[in-house]
Amino acid sequence: QVQLVESGGGLVQAGESLRLSCAASGSIFSINAMNWYRQAPGKQRELVAGILSSGGTNYADSVKGRSTISRDNAKNTMYLQMNSLKPEDTAVYYCHASIQVTRWSMSSNYWGQGTQVTVSS
């Protein structure tokens, strides 16, 4: 069983920072891409940032320059440092990972339960 657990969300004021973490645990052979998504009330879930096992990254335009995604492959953990937060960043943030559980299996998609980020003006 593979589990993704997010942490680090909370209530902050505009302009402040938060660091989200996503820890993967269970039977894991390798983790390929890892991503952060978010979903605000009444809106579709959107990709915030992604990082490959090689370290390559991509960001949504809305967070580019304010956020940094990183991962610690030894700990199977991904991070999202968000600075200069804005009220429009308010959403539930979800961790997603493409994980191979054995050497011979194909990668499957896994999701965390989400962590709430609320930014007050």
Disulfide bonds with the S-S distance in Angstrom:
Cys22-Cys95 1.89
